[in-house]
Amino acid sequence: MIALLDELKIKKAFICGYSTGGSIVLEFLLKHPERAFGGIVISGLSEVKDRYLKFRLSAAINLSNEKTIPFLTYMVTKGNANSSHTFKSLQKGAKEGHVINIKQYYLYSRKYNCTNYLQQIQHPVLLLYGAKNKTFHQYAQILHENLPHNKLVFIDKAKHSNSNERTEKVT
């Protein structure tokens, strides 16, 4: 991300991440605070605590091989798209991924834990979660209780998969 910001000659940016990508936002804010204005975490988490999500990440790790990657990318894409347009866009991007990188991402996501360091993040962080995304509400609470400068917003009628597609105004 630093290389991309440098290439684009961007000194500082708001960093945004969805789902397990929220941990990337948190890590960036911890490691490179001088390069960020703040963060936006959409249905994200600082650690994986519940069995169901651990199981899903383990399944994704096991499916991250040459034979089963088409199935994995289909399932992940289907689970994160609420429209055919979004599905097609995500599916196209998923097909371009490399198996080794995908497996590393899921391994990292399952093991990552920065909860004990959240107090160090001094930037403002917007936390967006779907009101219907009950599984991730525990993660919203962890972030809300531990990030010094945050705003937690639950998006009405949204689940995990469409909390990144809603366009309501956040005040």
C-alpha positions in Angstrom: 0.0 0.0 0.0 2.9 2.3 0.7 4.4 1.6 -2.7 1.0 2.3 -4.3 0.6 5.6 -2.4 4.2 6.6 -3.4 3.6 5.7 -7.0 0.5 7.8 -7.1 2.3 10.6 -5.2 -0.3 10.5 -2.4 1.2 11.6 0.9 -1.9 10.6 3.1 -5.1 8.9 2.5 -8.2 7.5 4.2 -7.7 3.7 4.3 -10.8 1.5 3.8 -11.3 -2.2 4.1 -14.2 -4.6 4.0 -14.6 -7.8 6.2 -11.2 -9.3 6.9 -9.8 -6.4 4.9 -10.7 -4.3 7.9 -7.7 -5.9 9.7 -5.5 -4.5 6.9 -6.8 -1.0 7.7 -6.1 -1.4 11.4 -2.6 -2.8 10.6 -1.9 0.1 8.3 -3.0 2.6 10.9 -0.7 0.9 13.5 2.4 0.7 11.2 2.1 3.8 9.1 0.1 6.4 11.0 1.9 9.2 9.2 0.5 8.1 5.9 -3.2 8.1 6.9 -5.9 10.6 7.7 -8.0 7.9 9.2 -9.7 4.6 8.5 -13.0 3.2 7.4 -13.7 -0.4 8.5 -16.7 -2.0 6.9 -17.9 -5.2 8.6 -14.3 -5.7 9.8 -12.5 -7.2 12.8 -9.4 -7.0 14.8 -9.3 -10.8 15.5 -11.3 -13.9 14.8 -13.0 -15.1 17.9 -16.0 -17.2 17.0 -16.0 -20.8 15.9 -18.1 -20.3 12.8 -15.8 -17.7 11.3 -12.7 -19.8 12.2 -14.3 -22.8 10.5 -15.1 -20.7 7.3 -11.5 -19.4 7.1 -10.1 -22.9 7.6 -12.4 -24.2 4.9 -11.2 -21.4 2.6 -7.5 -22.3 3.4 -8.2 -25.9 2.5 -9.9 -24.9 -0.7 -7.0 -22.7 -1.7 -5.4 -25.0 -4.2 -5.3 -25.3 -8.0 -8.1 -27.9 -8.2 -10.6 -26.2 -5.9 -9.9 -22.5 -6.3 -12.7 -22.0 -8.9 -15.2 -23.4 -6.3 -13.8 -21.2 -3.6 -13.8 -18.0 -5.7 -17.4 -18.7 -6.8 -18.6 -19.3 -3.2 -16.8 -16.2 -1.8 -18.0 -14.0 -4.7 -21.6 -15.3 -4.3 -21.5 -14.7 -0.6 -20.3 -11.1 -1.0 -22.5 -9.9 -3.8 -26.2 -8.9 -3.7 -26.6 -8.1 -7.4 -25.6 -9.8 -10.6 -23.4 -6.7 -11.5 -21.5 -6.9 -8.3 -21.1 -10.7 -8.6 -19.7 -10.4 -12.2 -17.3 -7.7 -11.1 -16.1 -9.6 -8.0 -15.9 -12.9 -10.0 -13.7 -11.3 -12.6 -11.3 -10.0 -10.0 -11.3 -13.3 -8.1 -10.2 -15.2 -11.2 -7.1 -13.1 -11.4 -5.9 -14.0 -8.0 -3.1 -16.4 -7.4 -3.7 -19.5 -5.3 -0.6 -18.9 -3.0 -1.7 -15.3 -2.3 -5.2 -16.3 -1.6 -4.1 -19.1 0.8 -1.7 -16.6 2.6 -4.5 -14.1 2.9 -6.8 -16.6 4.6 -4.0 -17.9 6.9 -3.2 -14.3 7.9 -6.9 -13.5 8.4 -7.5 -16.5 10.7 -4.4 -15.7 12.9 -4.4 -11.9 12.9 -5.1 -10.2 16.2 -4.4 -6.6 17.0 -7.1 -6.1 19.6 -4.5 -5.3 22.3 -3.0 -2.6 20.2 -6.1 -0.7 19.2 -5.6 1.9 21.8 -2.5 3.0 20.0 -4.5 4.1 16.9 -5.1 7.8 17.3 -6.7 8.4 13.9 -10.5 8.6 13.5 -12.0 5.4 12.4 -15.5 5.0 10.9 -17.0 1.6 11.7 -19.8 0.5 9.4 -21.8 -2.7 10.0 -25.0 -4.2 8.7 -27.7 -4.1 11.3 -28.7 -7.7 10.2 -25.1 -8.9 10.4 -25.4 -10.2 14.0 -22.3 -12.5 13.7 -20.1 -9.4 13.3 -21.7 -7.2 16.0 -19.3 -8.7 18.5 -16.4 -7.4 16.4 -18.0 -4.0 16.0 -18.2 -3.8 19.8 -14.6 -4.8 20.3 -13.5 -2.1 17.9 -15.9 0.5 19.3 -14.7 -0.1 22.9 -11.0 -0.2 22.1 -10.4 2.4 19.3 -10.0 5.8 21.0 -11.6 7.9 18.2 -14.3 6.0 16.3 -17.9 6.2 15.2 -19.9 3.1 15.0 -22.8 3.0 12.6 -25.2 0.2 12.0 -26.7 0.3 8.5 -30.4 -0.4 8.6 -31.5 -3.6 6.7 -28.0 -4.4 5.7 -26.2 -7.8 6.2 -22.5 -8.5 5.9 -22.6 -8.9 2.2 -24.3 -5.6 1.4 -23.0 -3.3 4.1 -20.4 -2.2 1.5 -23.1 -1.5 -1.1 -25.5 0.7 0.9 -25.5 4.4 0.1 -27.3 6.0 3.1 -25.8 9.2 4.4 -23.7 8.7 7.5 -23.8 11.6 9.9 
